[in-house]
């Protein structure tokens, strides 16, 4: 049964955009744009990523980077670092590692912890973490 297409959908494109879309349409084996667009919209999906948690990680890393730059400036100015500066640098490096790990976890798993995530990688990591806590050498 033929479809009655009585609604119009208009978009404005540059000549390059039109040529690109028309080329993709032909590569995909379609003869008209309406069928091609309907196919693309029906058979593809959109991924929405919440980047807000990553912005807080970026801001935290920026602050840590400023601290490290201040320590480097002291080292370059005076030719050495005090024991306090070395300790602060080590603490900052630990913060960077923890912040990056937390950011990656949040990005991959949302607000779920590794124990809550059901993907095979996290399940294996949670299992290994549990076994390490239980072993006598840990």
C-alpha positions in Angstrom: 0.0 0.0 0.0 1.6 3.3 -1.1 2.2 6.0 1.6 0.5 9.3 1.2 3.3 11.8 2.0 1.4 15.1 2.3 3.7 16.8 4.8 6.7 18.9 3.8 10.0 19.1 5.8 12.4 21.8 4.6 16.0 22.4 5.6 18.7 24.8 4.3 22.1 23.5 3.3 25.3 24.8 1.8 26.2 23.4 -1.6 28.9 21.3 0.0 26.5 19.9 2.6 24.0 19.0 -0.1 26.7 17.3 -2.2 27.9 15.4 0.9 24.4 14.2 1.8 23.6 13.3 -1.8 26.8 11.3 -2.1 26.1 9.4 1.1 22.5 8.7 -0.1 23.9 7.2 -3.4 26.6 5.2 -1.5 23.8 3.7 0.6 21.8 2.7 -2.4 18.9 5.1 -2.1 17.4 7.0 -4.9 15.6 9.8 -3.0 16.4 11.9 0.0 13.1 11.2 1.8 13.7 7.4 2.0 17.4 8.0 2.9 16.6 10.4 5.8 13.8 8.1 7.1 16.2 5.1 7.0 18.9 7.1 8.8 16.6 8.3 11.5 14.9 4.9 12.0 18.1 2.8 12.1 20.4 4.9 14.1 20.5 6.0 17.7 21.6 9.1 19.5 23.9 8.9 22.5 23.5 11.6 25.1 26.5 12.1 27.4 26.3 14.1 30.6 29.6 16.0 30.7 28.8 17.8 33.9 30.8 15.3 36.1 33.7 15.6 33.8 33.7 19.5 34.1 34.2 19.1 37.9 37.1 16.7 37.3 38.6 19.2 34.8 38.3 22.0 37.3 39.9 19.9 40.1 42.8 18.9 37.8 43.3 22.5 36.8 43.7 23.5 40.5 46.2 20.6 41.1 48.1 21.7 38.0 48.4 25.2 39.3 49.9 23.8 42.6 52.4 21.7 40.6 53.4 24.8 38.5 54.0 26.8 41.7 56.3 24.1 43.0 58.1 23.8 39.6 58.6 27.6 39.7 60.2 27.4 43.1 62.5 24.6 42.0 63.6 26.6 39.0 64.1 29.8 41.0 66.0 28.3 43.9 67.6 25.3 42.2 66.2 22.9 44.8 63.0 21.8 46.5 62.3 21.8 50.2 61.1 18.5 51.8 57.7 20.1 52.3 57.5 21.0 48.6 58.4 17.4 47.6 55.8 16.1 49.9 53.2 18.5 48.5 54.2 17.5 45.0 53.7 13.8 45.8 50.4 14.5 47.4 49.3 16.5 44.3 50.4 13.6 42.1 48.3 11.2 44.2 45.3 13.6 43.9 45.8 13.7 40.1 45.7 9.9 39.9 42.6 9.6 42.2 40.8 12.4 40.3 41.5 10.9 36.9 40.4 7.5 38.1 37.2 8.9 39.7 36.5 10.9 36.5 37.0 7.9 34.3 34.7 5.8 36.6 32.0 8.5 36.5 32.3 9.0 32.8 32.0 5.2 32.0 29.6 4.2 34.7 27.7 7.3 35.6 27.2 7.6 39.3 27.5 3.9 39.8 30.4 2.5 41.7 32.4 -0.4 40.3 30.6 -2.7 42.7 27.2 -1.6 41.3 28.2 -1.7 37.6 27.2 -4.9 35.8 29.7 -4.8 32.9 32.2 -7.7 32.8 35.3 -5.5 33.3 33.9 -4.0 36.5 32.7 -7.3 37.8 36.2 -8.8 37.3 37.7 -5.8 39.0 35.3 -6.0 41.9 36.0 -9.7 42.2 39.8 -9.1 42.2 39.5 -6.3 44.7 37.5 -8.7 47.0 40.0 -11.5 46.6 42.9 -9.1 47.4 41.2 -8.0 50.6 40.7 -11.6 51.6 44.2 -12.9 50.9 46.6 -13.3 53.9 49.4 -11.3 52.1 47.2 -8.2 51.5 
